[in-house]
Amino acid sequence: MATIKDVATGVQKALISADIPLYRYQAIDLGAIAPTGNATQANAINDQGQIVGRSQTTEVSGTGFRNQGFIWENGVFKPLTSTGVKNGGGLLTGESVTQRGGGGFTAAINDLGSIAGTSDEIAGRATDRGLLWQKGADGEYELQITDLPGVETYFFDINNQNQIAGRHIYQPSSGTTPARTRPFSVDQGFINPLPDLGGDTGTANGINNKGVIVGQIDSDGLNDKTVNTAALWEKGADGKYQLTDLGNFGAEGAIARDINDAGQVIGWTAGGTGATATSSPFLWQDGQKINLGSFGGATGQTAGINQFGQVVGYSQDSVRQDRAFVWNNGTIKDLNSLVTTNPSFNGSKVTLTRASGINNFGDISAYGTYTYTDAKGATQTGTRAYLLKAFATT
């Protein structure tokens, strides 16, 4: 069985090999910020077992409640600060800002414990900023806020070199003209726009530890908000990023979501809109696309991949119910059928609807939905976040 060095201790840890199916999981509830705990999501997990996500607070924001980022580590749920120093794309302005919007969306955590995410600075307005949390000398997480010129800034992924992949809305929409966005990376605090095909949209979704980036771009070069094509960016001999158009694989569009250090890319193809929307998860490797399968519904997407090519995401079943999945060695499995005990909250069954990340030990970050009755007697849908602790059966 393969091993990997623990970043914090230097100790070699055993890994679950790709040739051993992950058959069973223990579902561990991560907790919540608000006492009711009706809106919590887990978005990513690293090899230290740290999980990040977002949780709804009791503070009103616009027409709803403000969300706040959190980290779950060593079995403890901790809210992350929403106050930090603003950064103008490499230059610290020194201005201390509290993100008061509905955000607090942590998107990724690397093995060093650095966390990337996004949230609104002002409630109810297009003021998303890129967020980076890192531990200070006192062991507490400190927040740096990136606010680029234009409209909004998003951070989606971070690797073990603290390089970040994201998106910048640099020109707002006007009438029938859509907003213009560009993909970028962040390296040592500086923003690096990535090459595109001249269209109006572009997003960098994932970055591996070699600095290779994946995402999507507008494929026709026109400012008309057309469907995207999957994209990959890798540095050439001159140190500059070069674009590879992976294509749309015969569909209306395609999105590349993440990439591991072996160069395996995950994503999904897409078509239609609204009730006719379809999407299908895939793995791309060695120039070939592999369909991951489905549970019989119209939509499915990938969310995370580990270094052994194990993939997680969601797929709809035949009655259009979202189901969290793990894909391993050519087989897609419903995680609801693999947990030792079905999760529940306040007596209501929780259905695992999203698997958001998988580490190199096979552990998965996930969340699910359940129904509850609110103070007015109405039936509502809530979400709970989980660690799915993996163990192999042999």
C-alpha positions as CSV (number, residue, x, y, z in Angstrom):
1,M,0.0,0.0,0.0
2,A,1.3,3.5,-0.9
3,T,2.3,6.1,1.7
4,I,2.4,9.8,1.8
5,K,4.3,12.2,4.1
6,D,2.2,14.1,6.6
7,V,2.9,17.8,5.9
8,A,2.7,18.8,9.6
9,T,4.7,15.9,11.2
10,G,6.8,14.5,8.4
11,V,5.5,11.0,9.3
12,Q,4.7,8.6,6.5
13,K,1.0,7.6,6.5
14,A,-0.6,4.6,4.8
15,L,-3.0,5.5,1.9
16,I,-5.9,3.6,0.6
17,S,-4.8,2.3,-2.8
18,A,-6.8,2.9,-5.9
19,D,-7.2,-0.9,-6.4
20,I,-9.0,-1.3,-3.1
21,P,-12.7,-0.4,-3.3
22,L,-14.0,2.0,-0.7
23,Y,-16.9,0.0,0.4
24,R,-18.1,1.5,3.7
25,Y,-18.1,4.9,5.5
26,Q,-18.8,6.2,8.9
27,A,-20.9,9.4,8.7
28,I,-19.7,12.0,11.2
29,D,-21.9,15.1,11.7
30,L,-19.7,18.2,11.7
31,G,-22.0,20.5,13.6
32,A,-23.3,24.1,12.8
33,I,-23.0,27.7,13.9
34,A,-26.7,28.5,14.5
35,P,-28.5,26.5,17.2
36,T,-31.0,25.1,14.8
37,G,-28.3,24.1,12.4
38,N,-30.5,24.0,9.3
39,A,-28.0,25.2,6.7
40,T,-24.5,23.8,6.8
41,Q,-22.4,22.6,3.9
42,A,-18.9,20.9,3.7
43,N,-17.0,22.0,0.7
44,A,-13.5,20.4,0.8
45,I,-11.2,18.1,2.8
46,N,-7.4,17.8,2.9
47,D,-5.0,15.0,3.9
48,Q,-4.9,16.2,7.5
49,G,-8.6,15.5,7.7
50,Q,-9.5,19.2,8.0
51,I,-12.8,20.1,6.4
52,V,-14.0,23.6,5.4
53,G,-17.4,24.8,4.5
54,R,-20.1,27.3,5.3
55,S,-22.8,27.5,7.9
56,Q,-25.8,29.8,8.3
57,T,-25.8,32.2,11.2
58,T,-28.6,34.0,13.0
59,E,-27.5,37.4,11.6
60,V,-29.9,38.8,9.0
61,S,-28.4,39.7,5.6
62,G,-30.6,41.1,2.9
63,T,-33.7,38.9,2.7
64,G,-32.0,35.9,4.5
65,F,-29.4,35.1,7.0
66,R,-25.6,35.5,6.7
67,N,-23.4,32.5,6.1
68,Q,-20.0,32.2,7.7
69,G,-17.1,30.0,6.8
70,F,-15.9,27.3,9.1
71,I,-13.2,24.7,9.6
72,W,-13.6,21.3,11.3
73,E,-10.3,20.0,12.7
74,N,-9.5,17.5,15.4
75,G,-13.1,16.9,15.8
76,V,-13.9,20.5,16.6
77,F,-16.2,22.8,14.6
78,K,-14.8,26.4,14.4
79,P,-16.3,29.5,12.7
80,L,-13.8,31.4,10.6
81,T,-13.4,35.2,11.0
82,S,-15.2,37.4,8.5
83,T,-12.9,40.4,9.2
84,G,-9.6,40.9,7.4
85,V,-7.2,43.2,5.7
86,K,-8.1,44.2,2.1
87,N,-5.7,43.5,-0.7
88,G,-5.8,45.2,-4.1
89,G,-4.2,42.4,-6.2
90,G,-0.8,42.1,-4.5
91,L,-0.7,45.4,-2.6
92,L,-2.2,45.5,1.0
93,T,-4.3,48.6,1.4
94,G,-4.3,48.3,5.2
95,E,-8.1,48.7,5.3
96,S,-9.8,46.3,7.7
97,V,-13.1,45.0,6.3
98,T,-15.8,42.7,7.6
99,Q,-17.6,40.7,5.0
100,R,-21.3,41.3,5.8
101,G,-22.9,39.7,2.8
102,G,-24.6,36.3,2.5
103,G,-21.3,34.6,1.7
104,G,-18.6,33.1,3.8
105,F,-18.1,30.4,1.1
106,T,-14.9,28.4,1.8
107,A,-14.1,26.6,-1.4
108,A,-10.8,24.7,-0.8
109,I,-8.2,23.9,1.8
110,N,-4.6,22.7,1.1
111,D,-2.5,20.3,3.2
112,L,-0.8,23.3,4.9
113,G,-4.2,24.4,6.2
114,S,-4.5,27.5,4.0
115,I,-8.1,28.1,3.0
116,A,-9.5,29.8,-0.1
117,G,-13.0,31.1,-0.6
118,T,-15.4,33.9,-1.5
119,S,-18.0,36.1,0.1
120,D,-20.0,39.4,-0.4
121,E,-18.6,42.5,1.3
122,I,-22.0,44.2,1.2
123,A,-25.3,42.3,1.7
124,G,-27.5,42.2,-1.4
125,R,-25.0,43.7,-3.8
126,A,-22.5,42.3,-6.3
127,T,-19.5,42.6,-4.1
128,D,-17.9,39.2,-3.9
129,R,-14.3,39.2,-2.8
130,G,-11.6,36.5,-2.9
131,L,-10.7,35.3,0.6
132,L,-7.6,33.6,2.0
133,W,-7.4,32.3,5.6
134,Q,-4.0,31.3,7.1
135,K,-3.0,30.6,10.6
136,G,-1.1,33.3,12.5
137,A,1.6,33.0,15.1
138,D,-1.1,32.6,17.8
139,G,-2.7,29.6,16.0
140,E,-5.8,31.6,15.0
141,Y,-6.9,31.9,11.4
142,E,-6.3,35.4,9.9
143,L,-8.2,36.6,6.8
144,Q,-6.8,38.4,3.7
145,I,-9.4,39.9,1.3
146,T,-8.6,40.4,-2.4
147,D,-10.7,43.1,-4.2
148,L,-9.7,43.5,-7.8
149,P,-10.8,46.5,-10.0
150,G,-14.1,45.8,-11.7
151,V,-17.0,44.0,-10.2
152,E,-16.2,40.8,-8.3
153,T,-13.4,38.4,-7.5
154,Y,-13.7,34.6,-6.7
155,F,-11.2,32.1,-5.3
156,F,-12.1,28.5,-6.1
157,D,-9.0,26.3,-5.3
158,I,-5.6,26.4,-3.6
159,N,-2.6,24.0,-3.9
160,N,0.2,23.2,-1.5
161,Q,2.3,26.1,-2.9
162,N,-0.6,28.4,-1.9
163,Q,-1.2,29.2,-5.6
164,I,-4.9,30.0,-6.2
165,A,-7.3,29.5,-9.1
166,G,-10.2,31.8,-9.6
167,R,-12.3,34.2,-11.7
168,H,-12.6,38.0,-12.0
169,I,-15.7,39.8,-13.3
170,Y,-13.9,42.8,-14.7
171,Q,-16.8,44.4,-16.6
172,P,-20.5,44.5,-15.5
173,S,-23.4,43.4,-17.6
174,S,-25.3,46.2,-19.5
175,G,-28.7,45.6,-21.1
176,T,-28.4,42.6,-23.3
177,T,-24.6,42.6,-23.1
178,P,-23.4,40.0,-20.5
179,A,-20.7,40.7,-17.9
180,R,-17.1,39.8,-18.9
181,T,-15.1,37.5,-16.8
182,R,-11.5,36.2,-17.0
183,P,-9.7,33.2,-15.4
184,F,-6.7,33.9,-13.2
185,S,-4.2,32.4,-10.9
186,V,-2.6,33.9,-7.7
187,D,1.0,33.3,-7.0
188,Q,2.8,34.9,-4.1
189,G,0.0,37.3,-3.7
190,F,0.0,38.6,-7.3
191,I,-2.8,38.1,-9.9
192,N,-1.9,36.4,-13.2
193,P,-4.6,36.6,-15.9
194,L,-4.8,33.4,-17.9
195,P,-5.0,33.3,-21.7
196,D,-8.4,32.6,-23.3
197,L,-10.1,32.6,-26.7
198,G,-11.2,36.2,-26.6
199,G,-14.8,35.5,-25.5
200,D,-16.8,37.0,-22.6
201,T,-16.4,34.3,-20.0
202,G,-13.6,32.3,-18.3
203,T,-13.1,30.6,-15.0
204,A,-10.2,28.7,-13.4
205,N,-11.7,26.1,-11.1
206,G,-8.9,23.8,-10.0
207,I,-5.1,23.8,-9.6
208,N,-2.8,20.9,-8.8
209,N,0.4,20.9,-6.9
210,K,2.4,21.2,-10.2
211,G,0.6,24.5,-10.9
212,V,-1.5,23.1,-13.8
213,I,-4.9,24.7,-13.9
214,V,-8.3,23.6,-15.3
215,G,-11.6,25.5,-15.9
216,Q,-13.7,26.7,-18.7
217,I,-13.7,29.5,-21.3
218,D,-16.0,30.9,-24.0
219,S,-15.1,29.1,-27.1
220,D,-16.3,31.4,-29.9
221,G,-14.5,34.6,-29.1
222,L,-17.7,36.7,-29.0
223,N,-19.2,38.7,-26.3
224,D,-22.5,36.8,-26.4
225,K,-22.4,34.5,-23.3
226,T,-22.2,31.3,-25.3
227,V,-21.6,27.8,-23.8
228,N,-18.1,27.0,-22.5
229,T,-15.4,24.6,-23.5
230,A,-13.2,22.8,-21.0
231,A,-9.8,24.3,-20.7
232,L,-6.3,23.5,-19.2
233,W,-3.5,25.9,-18.5
234,E,0.1,24.8,-18.0
235,K,3.4,26.8,-17.9
236,G,5.6,26.6,-20.9
237,A,9.4,26.8,-21.1
238,D,9.2,30.6,-20.8
239,G,7.3,30.3,-17.5
240,K,4.1,31.7,-19.0
241,Y,0.8,29.8,-18.9
242,Q,-0.2,28.2,-22.2
243,L,-3.9,27.3,-23.0
244,T,-5.1,23.9,-24.1
245,D,-8.7,23.7,-25.3
246,L,-9.9,20.3,-24.2
247,G,-13.2,20.8,-26.2
248,N,-16.8,20.1,-25.4
249,F,-16.7,16.3,-26.1
250,G,-19.6,16.5,-28.5
251,A,-22.0,18.2,-26.1
252,E,-23.2,21.8,-26.0
253,G,-20.6,22.7,-23.5
254,A,-18.1,21.3,-21.0
255,I,-16.5,22.3,-17.7
256,A,-13.3,21.1,-16.2
257,R,-13.6,21.1,-12.4
258,D,-10.3,19.8,-10.9
259,I,-7.0,18.1,-11.7
260,N,-4.7,15.8,-9.7
261,D,-0.9,15.6,-9.8
262,A,-1.1,12.7,-12.3
263,G,-2.9,15.1,-14.8
264,Q,-6.3,13.4,-14.5
265,V,-9.0,16.0,-15.1
266,I,-12.6,15.8,-13.8
267,G,-15.6,17.7,-15.1
268,W,-18.9,17.4,-16.8
269,T,-20.5,18.0,-20.1
270,A,-23.7,20.1,-20.2
271,G,-26.7,20.9,-22.4
272,G,-30.1,22.5,-22.2
273,T,-31.5,24.9,-19.6
274,G,-34.0,24.8,-16.8
275,A,-36.2,21.7,-16.8
276,T,-34.4,20.3,-19.9
277,A,-30.9,20.8,-18.5
278,T,-28.6,17.8,-18.7
279,S,-25.1,17.2,-17.4
280,S,-22.8,14.1,-17.3
281,P,-19.7,13.7,-15.2
282,F,-16.4,12.6,-16.8
283,L,-12.8,11.8,-16.2
284,W,-10.2,12.9,-18.8
285,Q,-6.8,11.2,-18.9
286,D,-4.2,10.6,-21.5
287,G,-6.3,12.5,-24.1
288,Q,-9.3,10.3,-23.5
289,K,-12.7,11.0,-21.9
290,I,-14.2,8.4,-19.6
291,N,-17.9,8.7,-18.7
292,L,-18.4,8.1,-15.0
293,G,-22.0,6.9,-15.3
294,S,-25.1,7.9,-13.5
295,F,-28.0,6.8,-11.3
296,G,-30.6,7.2,-14.1
297,G,-31.3,10.9,-13.9
298,A,-30.7,13.8,-16.2
299,T,-27.8,15.6,-14.3
300,G,-24.6,14.8,-12.6
301,Q,-21.4,16.7,-11.8
302,T,-17.9,16.0,-10.3
303,A,-16.5,17.9,-7.4
304,G,-13.2,16.3,-6.3
305,I,-10.5,13.8,-7.2
306,N,-7.6,12.4,-5.2
307,Q,-4.1,11.4,-6.3
308,F,-5.3,7.8,-7.0
309,G,-8.1,8.9,-9.5
310,Q,-11.0,8.3,-7.1
311,V,-13.7,10.8,-7.9
312,V,-16.7,12.2,-5.9
313,G,-19.7,14.3,-6.9
314,Y,-23.4,13.9,-7.4
315,S,-25.8,12.3,-9.8
316,Q,-29.6,12.4,-10.0
317,D,-31.6,9.2,-9.8
318,S,-34.6,8.3,-12.0
319,V,-37.0,10.5,-9.8
320,R,-34.6,13.5,-10.0
321,Q,-33.3,13.1,-6.5
322,D,-29.6,14.2,-6.1
323,R,-27.4,11.4,-4.7
324,A,-23.8,11.8,-3.6
325,F,-21.4,9.4,-5.3
326,V,-17.9,8.0,-5.2
327,W,-16.3,6.6,-8.4
328,N,-13.5,4.1,-8.1
329,N,-11.9,1.8,-10.7
330,G,-14.7,2.3,-13.2
331,T,-17.6,1.9,-10.8
332,I,-20.0,4.6,-9.5
333,K,-21.5,4.0,-6.1
334,D,-24.3,5.9,-4.2
335,L,-22.7,6.9,-0.9
336,N,-26.1,6.6,0.8
337,S,-25.8,2.8,0.3
338,L,-22.2,2.7,1.7
339,V,-22.6,4.4,5.1
340,T,-22.6,2.2,8.2
341,T,-25.6,4.1,9.7
342,N,-27.9,6.4,7.8
343,P,-27.4,9.9,9.1
344,S,-30.3,11.8,10.6
345,F,-30.9,15.2,12.3
346,N,-33.6,15.9,14.9
347,G,-35.3,12.7,14.0
348,S,-35.3,13.4,10.2
349,K,-33.5,11.2,7.8
350,V,-30.6,12.9,5.9
351,T,-30.1,12.0,2.3
352,L,-26.5,12.6,1.2
353,T,-26.9,14.8,-1.9
354,R,-23.3,16.1,-2.5
355,A,-19.8,14.7,-2.1
356,S,-17.5,17.7,-2.3
357,G,-14.0,16.4,-1.8
358,I,-12.0,13.2,-1.3
359,N,-8.5,13.0,0.2
360,N,-5.7,10.5,-0.3
361,F,-7.0,8.3,2.6
362,G,-10.4,8.0,0.9
363,D,-12.1,10.2,3.4
364,I,-14.9,12.3,1.9
365,S,-16.5,15.7,2.7
366,A,-20.2,15.7,2.0
367,Y,-23.5,17.2,2.9
368,G,-27.1,16.1,2.6
369,T,-30.7,17.3,2.9
370,Y,-33.6,16.6,5.3
371,T,-37.0,18.1,5.9
372,Y,-38.2,20.0,9.1
373,T,-41.0,22.1,10.3
374,D,-40.3,25.8,10.8
375,A,-41.7,28.2,13.5
376,K,-44.7,28.9,11.2
377,G,-45.5,25.3,10.7
378,A,-44.3,25.1,7.1
379,T,-42.1,22.2,5.8
380,Q,-38.6,23.3,4.9
381,T,-35.5,21.7,3.6
382,G,-32.3,21.8,5.6
383,T,-28.7,20.8,5.0
384,R,-26.1,19.1,7.3
385,A,-22.4,18.6,6.7
386,Y,-20.5,15.4,7.2
387,L,-17.1,13.7,7.2
388,L,-17.5,10.3,5.6
389,K,-14.7,8.3,7.2
390,A,-13.6,5.5,4.9
391,F,-12.6,2.0,5.7
392,A,-12.0,-0.8,3.2
393,T,-13.5,-4.3,3.5
394,T,-11.3,-7.1,2.3
